[in-house]
Amino acid sequence: MQITGRRILIAGSADLQCDERKLLYAHELVALLTAELAGRGAIFLVPFGKEPLLQDRVDGPSIVFDWLQYLRVF
């Protein structure tokens, strides 16, 4: 499949009370997917807004998944 120039939106969310280890694993998968797609020339749609965190947390991880937070992978 030709990826170059394709517009991609990676979006999802988790429950406010989900298992943090599973949430971090999901973030890792999205980071790897994002890096691979960007390396193949994909274009990303960018969502805007504040990222909600796990219940009773102020330091993350975010319960939403989007490509923007993974740019540091590069």
N, C-alpha and C positions, 0 to 999 in steps of 0.2 A: 504494500500500500504506500502510495506517495504521501508523505507527511509535510514536505516543504510548502509553506504558505497556507496550510490548513489552520483554521481558527479553532482553538480548543478552550473550553471552560471546564476546569476541574473544580467541582463544588460538592460539598457534603457537610454533614454535621453529626454530632454525637450527643447523647443525653448528658445533661448537666452533672449527673452522678455516675457516669460510666467509669470503668476501671482505667486508671491513669496509664497503666502499662499498655493496655490495648490501644488507647488513644495515641500514645507516643509511637507505637508500631504503625498505626494508620498514617501518622504524619511522616514517618520514615518511608513508607511505600509511596506516598504522594511525592515526596522529595525525589526519590529515585525515578519515578515516572516522569516528573517534570524535567529533570536533567536530561533524560533520554530523548524526550520529545523536542526539547529546545535544541539539543545537539543535532537533531534531524531537520531543524528549520521550521518547527511549528510556531505559530503565532498565538498568543494567549489573550483571552478576554479578561479584563481586570474588574473584579467587583470592588466596591468601595464601602467602607463602614467599619465601625468598631468591632473587634473580635471578642465574642463572649468566651469566658473561661469556665473551667470546672467550678462546680458549686463551692463557695467559700474560699476561692483562690484569687489572688491578685497577681500572680506571677506566671500563669499559664499551666499547662498548655491550653491553647485555644480549642474550643469544641467544634470549630468550623475548619474545613480544609479548603485552601485555595492556593494557587500557584505562587502568589506574591511573596509569601513568607519564605519561600524556598530559593529565592534568587541567590542567597548567600552560598548555596551549594557550588556555584561556579567560582 
